[in-house]
């Protein structure tokens, strides 16, 4: 269930944009008319009928984005982010829907906590939010949550993100519940006895800098285990924020064997490597860490060929004072909602590494399908979930340019190409640049 602020829908005509929808197989210059939040006509020289007209010549119109992995810090750390600020940031990044992780304070592990969030979203969320609930109580790995009750209360899926489900038998029982709850299980894959004490990828750079290493096998070993359990139970499983070449190999092999497995990757893992840590910028500290160039290339290949079907920001806001400390003392996590498209367009699409159509599919319909949400699309009678993109403009993210409450971006001061000009979410203009 996606929940957003109850507000009037808009009547619009978006005129003269190059519309690209890789699922509907559209790539042409057209007009799109929206009546009360629903796409009513697609064609040339459409009558405005008194609607607001947005002249979009030279811009690209695409299905808006869906982020399946966002930390809104609510409840518990509203100083870092809240539902309103997080969804404003999402709208500015071109997102029509986001899914919020449950590792809050308190953890989203009961119908009462989930219900309170759903009610807040009805008045605060600028774009619809779906809430994932915890797999285990307090995310402590001891016993399962009341998954059926949480599903009935509106949970779109289940995850202990930030922590692995350490006990194999507990993960197996959680997967066995899926046929009853009809929701996706999403897992954070980390063997913590191998990663403990690690601040960055274990390799030549960590050795040179003297930082504790977080080896790639700490991820891939747990990926293999979790996929094996999912295969045994014949249940679907989603792998969160993959970072390692070996993890990609495990996922590709499992898919070839018929396992119902999906994976996601973040912009920072698609674009950065452990070499970037030489700057000692604590905004580059994340879990899982930036890895080697061969890992980055494997992730890009997997995104291109569809082994990985979703881009997820893992948007993780932190207060300034938390990040303004030595690298080893800083918390893991970076923001990403407002820069995801731009950095991926700049680093991957513009140089010809992946096609624009591929990126648009992996940022919108791909993530939506993982959680059985209605994919955004440019089609008659579809709810208007659209993004208007200016691919020629350049801009530089700064601490004062964000709609998020936090500015712990790994891209501060970088020159990016491509920016969101307009976001229509659930039939309503949520952002105009």
LINJO-V110581 format. One record per pair of residues at least 4 apart in sequence whose C-alpha atoms are under 6 Angstrom apart, sorted by sequence separation. I is the first residue (numbers start at 1). GAP is how many residues later the second one is. D is the distance in Angstrom with one decimal. If there is no record, write none. Layout:
# LINJO-V110581
i & gap & d
I & GAP & D
I & GAP & D
This chain:
# LINJO-V110581
i & gap & d
21 & 4 & 5.7
34 & 4 & 5.2
73 & 4 & 5.1
74 & 4 & 5.7
78 & 4 & 5.0
82 & 4 & 5.8
91 & 4 & 5.1
103 & 4 & 5.2
111 & 4 & 5.7
120 & 4 & 5.9
121 & 4 & 4.8
151 & 4 & 4.8
178 & 4 & 5.4
192 & 4 & 5.4
202 & 4 & 5.7
206 & 4 & 5.8
217 & 4 & 5.5
230 & 4 & 5.7
255 & 4 & 5.0
268 & 4 & 5.4
302 & 4 & 5.9
336 & 4 & 5.7
341 & 4 & 5.9
342 & 4 & 6.0
343 & 4 & 5.9
344 & 4 & 5.3
345 & 4 & 4.6
346 & 4 & 5.5
349 & 4 & 5.8
361 & 4 & 5.5
362 & 4 & 4.8
369 & 4 & 5.7
424 & 4 & 5.2
21 & 5 & 5.0
34 & 5 & 4.4
73 & 5 & 6.0
90 & 5 & 5.2
102 & 5 & 5.7
108 & 5 & 5.6
136 & 5 & 5.4
150 & 5 & 5.7
206 & 5 & 5.1
230 & 5 & 5.3
254 & 5 & 5.3
302 & 5 & 4.9
303 & 5 & 4.8
325 & 5 & 5.9
345 & 5 & 5.8
348 & 5 & 4.9
349 & 5 & 5.2
361 & 5 & 5.8
368 & 5 & 4.9
424 & 5 & 4.4
20 & 6 & 5.3
33 & 6 & 5.9
34 & 6 & 5.5
102 & 6 & 4.8
108 & 6 & 5.8
302 & 6 & 5.3
348 & 6 & 5.8
349 & 6 & 5.7
423 & 6 & 6.0
424 & 6 & 5.6
20 & 7 & 4.5
33 & 7 & 5.7
136 & 7 & 5.4
137 & 7 & 6.0
323 & 7 & 5.2
349 & 7 & 5.8
368 & 7 & 5.3
423 & 7 & 5.6
19 & 8 & 5.5
33 & 8 & 5.1
73 & 8 & 5.5
74 & 8 & 5.5
136 & 8 & 4.2
137 & 8 & 5.2
399 & 8 & 5.2
423 & 8 & 5.0
19 & 9 & 5.5
32 & 9 & 5.9
72 & 9 & 5.5
135 & 9 & 5.8
136 & 9 & 5.0
376 & 9 & 5.6
422 & 9 & 5.5
18 & 10 & 5.4
19 & 10 & 5.9
32 & 10 & 4.7
72 & 10 & 5.6
135 & 10 & 5.8
365 & 10 & 4.6
422 & 10 & 4.5
18 & 11 & 4.2
31 & 11 & 5.8
202 & 11 & 3.8
421 & 11 & 5.7
17 & 12 & 5.5
31 & 12 & 5.3
201 & 12 & 5.4
202 & 12 & 5.0
421 & 12 & 4.7
16 & 13 & 5.9
30 & 13 & 5.3
31 & 13 & 5.4
199 & 13 & 5.5
200 & 13 & 5.5
201 & 13 & 4.8
202 & 13 & 4.7
16 & 14 & 5.5
30 & 14 & 5.3
198 & 14 & 4.4
200 & 14 & 5.6
201 & 14 & 5.8
398 & 14 & 5.3
16 & 15 & 5.6
197 & 15 & 5.8
198 & 15 & 4.3
397 & 15 & 5.2
15 & 16 & 4.5
198 & 16 & 4.3
274 & 16 & 5.1
397 & 16 & 5.7
14 & 17 & 5.6
273 & 17 & 4.9
274 & 17 & 5.0
316 & 17 & 5.0
396 & 17 & 5.4
14 & 18 & 5.2
273 & 18 & 5.0
274 & 18 & 5.7
316 & 18 & 5.0
317 & 18 & 5.4
396 & 18 & 5.5
13 & 19 & 5.6
195 & 19 & 4.7
273 & 19 & 5.3
316 & 19 & 5.1
396 & 19 & 4.8
13 & 20 & 4.4
273 & 20 & 5.9
315 & 20 & 4.4
395 & 20 & 5.7
12 & 21 & 5.8
139 & 21 & 5.6
269 & 21 & 5.8
315 & 21 & 5.0
395 & 21 & 5.4
12 & 22 & 5.0
133 & 22 & 5.8
394 & 22 & 5.4
11 & 23 & 5.3
132 & 23 & 5.3
135 & 23 & 5.4
195 & 23 & 5.8
238 & 23 & 5.8
241 & 23 & 5.4
242 & 23 & 5.4
313 & 23 & 5.3
394 & 23 & 4.3
11 & 24 & 4.7
109 & 24 & 5.7
131 & 24 & 5.5
132 & 24 & 5.5
134 & 24 & 5.4
135 & 24 & 5.2
141 & 24 & 5.9
164 & 24 & 5.0
194 & 24 & 5.4
236 & 24 & 4.5
237 & 24 & 4.9
238 & 24 & 4.8
239 & 24 & 4.6
240 & 24 & 5.6
241 & 24 & 4.8
393 & 24 & 5.8
11 & 25 & 5.4
108 & 25 & 5.3
109 & 25 & 5.1
131 & 25 & 5.9
132 & 25 & 4.8
133 & 25 & 4.8
134 & 25 & 5.0
135 & 25 & 5.6
164 & 25 & 5.6
236 & 25 & 5.6
238 & 25 & 5.6
393 & 25 & 5.5
10 & 26 & 5.2
108 & 26 & 6.0
130 & 26 & 6.0
132 & 26 & 5.2
134 & 26 & 5.1
157 & 26 & 5.0
164 & 26 & 5.9
220 & 26 & 5.7
270 & 26 & 5.5
392 & 26 & 5.8
9 & 27 & 5.0
10 & 27 & 5.2
157 & 27 & 5.0
158 & 27 & 5.0
159 & 27 & 5.0
161 & 27 & 5.2
191 & 27 & 4.8
220 & 27 & 4.5
391 & 27 & 4.0
9 & 28 & 4.7
109 & 28 & 5.8
157 & 28 & 6.0
159 & 28 & 5.8
190 & 28 & 5.4
216 & 28 & 5.8
231 & 28 & 5.4
390 & 28 & 5.5
65 & 29 & 5.9
66 & 29 & 5.5
70 & 29 & 5.9
71 & 29 & 5.6
75 & 29 & 5.8
76 & 29 & 4.6
190 & 29 & 4.6
390 & 29 & 5.4
64 & 30 & 5.9
65 & 30 & 4.3
68 & 30 & 5.9
69 & 30 & 5.6
70 & 30 & 4.9
71 & 30 & 5.5
75 & 30 & 5.6
97 & 30 & 5.7
99 & 30 & 5.6
102 & 30 & 5.8
189 & 30 & 5.3
270 & 30 & 6.0
389 & 30 & 5.9
64 & 31 & 5.5
65 & 31 & 5.8
66 & 31 & 5.0
67 & 31 & 4.7
68 & 31 & 4.8
70 & 31 & 6.0
73 & 31 & 5.8
96 & 31 & 5.7
97 & 31 & 5.0
98 & 31 & 5.1
99 & 31 & 4.6
100 & 31 & 4.9
101 & 31 & 5.6
102 & 31 & 5.4
107 & 31 & 5.6
191 & 31 & 5.9
389 & 31 & 4.7
64 & 32 & 5.6
66 & 32 & 5.6
97 & 32 & 5.8
99 & 32 & 5.6
102 & 32 & 5.8
190 & 32 & 5.7
389 & 32 & 5.5
148 & 33 & 5.4
189 & 33 & 5.1
388 & 33 & 5.4
189 & 34 & 5.6
388 & 34 & 4.9
387 & 35 & 5.7
387 & 36 & 4.6
386 & 37 & 5.9
87 & 38 & 5.8
88 & 38 & 5.9
386 & 38 & 5.0
12 & 39 & 5.1
17 & 39 & 4.8
87 & 39 & 5.3
111 & 39 & 5.3
385 & 39 & 5.2
11 & 40 & 5.3
12 & 40 & 4.9
13 & 40 & 4.8
14 & 40 & 4.8
15 & 40 & 5.1
16 & 40 & 5.3
17 & 40 & 5.0
84 & 40 & 5.1
87 & 40 & 5.6
385 & 40 & 4.7
12 & 41 & 5.9
15 & 41 & 5.5
16 & 41 & 4.7
19 & 41 & 5.8
21 & 41 & 5.8
84 & 41 & 5.2
385 & 41 & 5.6
17 & 42 & 5.3
18 & 42 & 4.8
19 & 42 & 4.5
20 & 42 & 5.2
83 & 42 & 5.7
111 & 42 & 5.9
384 & 42 & 5.8
17 & 43 & 5.5
18 & 43 & 5.9
19 & 43 & 5.9
384 & 43 & 4.5
17 & 44 & 5.8
264 & 44 & 5.6
383 & 44 & 6.0
263 & 45 & 4.9
266 & 45 & 5.6
282 & 45 & 4.9
287 & 45 & 5.7
264 & 46 & 4.7
265 & 46 & 5.1
266 & 46 & 5.0
286 & 46 & 4.2
264 & 47 & 5.6
265 & 47 & 5.8
266 & 47 & 5.1
285 & 47 & 5.2
286 & 47 & 4.4
245 & 50 & 4.5
244 & 51 & 5.1
311 & 51 & 5.7
185 & 52 & 5.5
186 & 52 & 4.5
187 & 52 & 5.3
188 & 52 & 5.5
310 & 52 & 4.6
311 & 52 & 5.3
186 & 53 & 5.7
187 & 53 & 5.8
245 & 53 & 5.4
309 & 53 & 5.6
252 & 55 & 6.0
310 & 56 & 5.3
309 & 57 & 5.4
310 & 57 & 4.9
346 & 70 & 6.0
346 & 71 & 5.3
335 & 73 & 5.8
334 & 74 & 5.5
335 & 74 & 5.1
342 & 74 & 6.0
334 & 75 & 5.5
342 & 75 & 5.9
342 & 76 & 5.1
342 & 77 & 5.8
201 & 88 & 5.6
318 & 88 & 6.0
200 & 89 & 5.4
317 & 89 & 5.3
201 & 90 & 5.3
4 & 117 & 5.4
5 & 117 & 4.4
3 & 118 & 6.0
4 & 118 & 5.0
5 & 118 & 4.8
5 & 119 & 5.8
5 & 120 & 5.1
4 & 121 & 5.0
4 & 123 & 5.6
4 & 124 & 4.0
3 & 125 & 4.8
283 & 125 & 5.6
2 & 126 & 5.4
3 & 126 & 5.2
284 & 126 & 5.6
2 & 127 & 5.1
283 & 127 & 5.1
2 & 128 & 4.5
1 & 129 & 5.9
1 & 153 & 5.3
1 & 155 & 5.8
80 & 237 & 5.8
80 & 238 & 5.6
80 & 239 & 5.6
69 & 243 & 5.5
68 & 244 & 5.7
70 & 244 & 5.1
71 & 244 & 5.7
93 & 244 & 5.5
67 & 245 & 5.4
69 & 245 & 5.0
70 & 245 & 4.9
71 & 245 & 5.3
93 & 245 & 4.1
92 & 246 & 5.9
90 & 247 & 5.4
89 & 249 & 5.8
96 & 289 & 5.9
94 & 293 & 5.6
65 & 298 & 5.2
66 & 298 & 4.9
127 & 298 & 5.9
65 & 299 & 4.1
63 & 313 & 5.2
63 & 314 & 4.9
89 & 314 & 4.8
89 & 315 & 5.2
86 & 318 & 5.7
85 & 319 & 5.3
64 & 321 & 5.3
64 & 322 & 4.3
63 & 323 & 4.6
64 & 323 & 4.7
62 & 324 & 5.8
81 & 324 & 5.4
62 & 325 & 5.4
80 & 325 & 5.7
61 & 326 & 5.8
80 & 326 & 5.8
94 & 326 & 5.9
61 & 327 & 4.6
60 & 328 & 5.6
60 & 329 & 5.0
94 & 329 & 5.3
96 & 329 & 4.4
59 & 330 & 5.6
59 & 331 & 5.1
22 & 335 & 5.7
91 & 339 & 5.8
92 & 339 & 5.7
40 & 340 & 5.3
91 & 340 & 5.5
39 & 341 & 5.2
40 & 341 & 5.8
39 & 342 & 5.3
38 & 343 & 5.9
39 & 343 & 5.6
38 & 344 & 5.8
38 & 345 & 4.5
39 & 345 & 5.7
38 & 346 & 5.1
37 & 347 & 5.6
37 & 390 & 3.4
9 & 418 & 5.2
10 & 418 & 5.2
9 & 419 & 5.0
